[in-house]
Amino acid sequence: MRHVVLTTEDDFEGWREAARALASSRIPAEQVSWRVSGASGDLFGGGDASALPPARPFPVPKAFLALAETAILHSDPERFALLYALLLRLREQPGLIGDSADPLLRRL
């Protein structure tokens, strides 16, 4: 299990950097735990940034980035994991971002 600890509740850049590194190594969404530093129940302290694999760039739809920047601001504690799961799916199906009937996309 990979544990990612973000600095704040709306740490988009931290999420993006971690998600890019994990996705470029194809780490499955169910093997990643997302937390916010100092949040109640934060059992993993400040996290271990060195545990992240090196990131390799890959394309994602611009609409996903806009969605992610907005969704990060929501209070749902699962938002980081949901966005990461969608990111992994978009690597294989870039057109998914336009599917308004997709349950994960609708939830976000």
N, C-alpha and C positions, 0 to 999 in steps of 0.2 A: 504494500500500500504506500502510495506517495502522499505526503502531507504538505499542502501549500498553505502558508500563513501570509495573508495580505496585511498591509499596514493599517488600512482604514476600511470602513464599510463601503466606500465608493472608490476603491483603489483600482480604477480601470487599467492604468498602465501596468500595475503589478500583476493583475489578472491576465492581461494580454501577453506579457512577457512569459509568465509561467505556462499559460495555455499554449503558446507558440512552441515552447521547448518540449512540453509533453506531447503535443500533437505531432510534432515533427519526428518524434520517436514512436509514434503510434501507441502511446500508453492508453489503454481503455478507460473510459469515463468512470466505470465502477471501481477502478483501482486508484482513484484520486480523491482525497479528502480536502475540502476547502474550508479554511477558517479565517477569522479576522483577529489580529493580534489584540490581546487584552479582552476579547469577548468572553462572556461567561461560558464556562465549559471548555475554555482553551487549554487543553491538556498538553499541547505540544509546544508551548512556549513560543519562541520567536521563529520557529521553523528552521529548516536547513536548506538554504538556497543552493548550497554546493551540490545537493542531491539531484538538482534538476539537470537533465541531459542538455547538451548544447543545442541551441535552436538553429534550425535550418529554415530559411524563408520558403513560404508557399503562398499561392494566391487564395484570397477569399473574396467573396462579393462585397462591394462597398456597402451594400444595404445591411449586411451582417454587422459590420463595424458600427454603423449608426444604431442598429438594434441593440448591440452589446453595450454601447455607451449609455443608452437609456435604461436598459434592464439592470445594469449595475447599481443604479440609483434606487431601485426598489428595495423593500425591506424583507422580501422572501429570502430566508437563509439558504435556500436551494438554488438561488439565481446563478451562482458561480458554476455549480455542477451542471445545471441545465444548459447554460451557454457553452460550456466545454463539450457537452454531449452533442449539441447542435454543430459546433465547429468541426468535430470529427466527422459527422454525417456530411457536412458541406464539402469536405475534402473529396469525398467520393461522388457526391451529387450536387454540384454547384447550383443547379437550377432549383433546388429545394427551397431556397430563400423566397421564391415566388409562389410557393404552394400554400395558400392561405388555409387549406384544409388539413395540413399536417398538425397533429396534436401537440407536438413539442413547440413548433413555431407559434401556434396559437397561444400556448401557455405563456410563452415569453412576451 
